[in-house]
Amino acid sequence: MERRGIEALQAVVFVVGIYEGVVPLVSRVFDWNPVLALPLRLPEPYWWIVSVAVIVVAAALLELLESRKSRA
């Protein structure tokens, strides 16, 4: 994959990680109701587990893509 393609994929992973991982955690603190934050539609013990898992997976994917970008 080209460097520009990897950078675009990194941007997508970053946005998904923020919106599906960080936003649900912060929205519960400030009592927001974001429309597209899908983990908030889960019952109480599962939404925060999914949010944290999204953050971890996004961080791992960003690191993987960064190492792939340096090789390209």
Summary of the structure (lengths in Angstrom):
residues: 72
radius of gyration: 14.2
end to end distance: 7.4
largest distance: 43.3
contacts: 193
relative contact order: 0.20
helix: 83%
strand: 0%
